[in-house]
């Protein structure tokens, strides 16, 4: 588990643009039970989360069409919430960071770490915007 003071600024990269932090399995289930679309970002301390995933997710929500709900869990910190989020992401293997779009509780789009790592934030944002334009 990472110390709270270390991950605080990494959490704030998403919360300052409207993402809600989820810390429990129940909170994840409740978020994904909502009607409409929900974007889940599995945040991480790694460099590709800082350079690609968090900025890409933040840029993407400026699109005219965007998810109704924005939530995040933090790998290595919110173990219970991350495990529950990953259950909802099956058949994809666990990876962090990763970004998933759900519609009415069903997984409709997934970006795994290998889709994020080494790609500019703008490419991540464009990929998500395409998903929003299709599903939101």
C-alpha positions in Angstrom: 0.0 0.0 0.0 1.2 3.4 -0.9 1.3 6.2 1.7 -1.7 8.7 1.4 0.6 11.7 1.0 2.3 10.1 -2.0 -0.9 9.4 -3.9 -2.8 12.5 -2.9 -1.6 14.6 -5.9 -2.2 11.6 -8.2 -5.8 11.3 -6.9 -6.3 15.0 -7.4 -5.4 14.8 -11.1 -8.8 13.2 -11.5 -10.9 14.5 -8.7 -10.2 18.1 -9.7 -11.9 17.5 -13.0 -14.9 15.7 -11.5 -14.0 12.1 -10.9 -15.4 10.6 -7.7 -13.1 8.4 -5.7 -14.4 5.0 -4.7 -12.8 3.2 -1.7 -15.0 0.1 -1.1 -16.5 -2.7 -3.1 -20.0 -1.5 -2.2 -19.2 1.9 -3.7 -18.0 0.3 -6.9 -21.2 -1.8 -7.2 -23.4 1.2 -6.5 -21.6 3.3 -9.1 -21.9 0.6 -11.8 -25.6 0.0 -10.9 -26.5 3.5 -12.1 -28.3 3.9 -15.4 -26.4 5.6 -18.1 -22.7 5.6 -18.7 -19.9 5.4 -16.2 -16.2 5.8 -16.8 -13.9 3.9 -14.4 -10.2 4.8 -14.2 -8.0 2.4 -12.3 -5.4 4.9 -11.3 -1.8 4.0 -10.5 1.5 5.5 -9.4 3.3 4.4 -12.6 4.6 6.9 -15.2 2.1 5.8 -17.8 -0.7 6.8 -15.5 0.8 10.2 -14.9 1.8 10.9 -18.5 -0.9 9.1 -20.5 -3.9 7.7 -18.5 -4.9 10.6 -16.2 -4.3 13.4 -18.7 -6.0 11.4 -21.5 -9.1 10.7 -19.3 -9.2 14.4 -18.3 -9.0 15.6 -21.9 -11.6 13.2 -23.1 -14.4 14.4 -20.8 -14.3 17.8 -22.5 -16.1 16.2 -25.5 -19.7 17.2 -26.1 -20.7 13.6 -25.4 -19.2 12.2 -22.3 -20.0 9.7 -19.5 -22.8 10.5 -17.1 -20.6 9.3 -14.2 -16.9 9.5 -13.6 -15.3 7.4 -11.0 -11.8 6.2 -10.0 -10.1 3.6 -7.8 -6.4 3.5 -7.0 -4.4 0.4 -7.5 -2.1 -0.3 -4.5 -4.3 1.8 -2.2 -8.0 1.0 -2.6 -7.6 -2.8 -2.7 -11.2 -3.7 -2.1 -12.5 -1.2 -4.6 -9.9 -2.1 -7.2 -10.7 -5.8 -6.9 -14.4 -5.2 -7.3 -13.9 -2.9 -10.3 -11.7 -5.6 -11.9 -14.4 -8.2 -11.4 -16.7 -6.0 -13.5 -14.0 -5.8 -16.1 -13.8 -9.5 -16.8 -12.7 -11.0 -19.3 -9.9 -8.5 -19.3 -7.0 -9.4 -17.0 -6.1 -7.0 -14.2 -3.9 -4.1 -15.3 -3.2 -0.7 -14.0 -3.7 1.8 -15.1 -6.7 1.0 -17.2 -9.9 2.8 -18.2 -13.3 1.2 -18.7 -16.6 2.5 -20.0 -19.8 0.9 -18.7 -23.3 1.5 -20.1 -26.1 0.5 -17.8 -23.6 -1.6 -15.8 -22.3 -3.5 -18.8 -18.7 -3.1 -20.0 -18.7 -1.5 -23.5 -15.1 -0.3 -23.9 -11.8 -1.1 -22.3 -8.3 0.4 -22.4 -5.8 -1.9 -20.8 -2.3 -0.8 -19.7 -0.8 -2.0 -23.0 -3.2 0.4 -24.8 -2.1 3.2 -22.6 1.6 2.7 -22.0 3.8 4.6 -24.6 0.9 6.4 -26.2 0.4 10.1 -25.9 -2.5 11.4 -23.7 -4.1 12.8 -26.9 -4.3 9.3 -28.4 -5.9 8.0 -25.2 -8.4 10.9 -25.2 -9.2 10.3 -28.9 -9.9 6.6 -28.2 -12.2 7.5 -25.3 -14.0 10.2 -27.3 -14.7 7.6 -30.0 -16.2 5.4 -27.4 -18.3 8.2 -25.9 -19.6 9.2 -29.3 -20.7 5.6 -29.8 -22.1 4.8 -26.3 -23.0 8.1 -24.6 
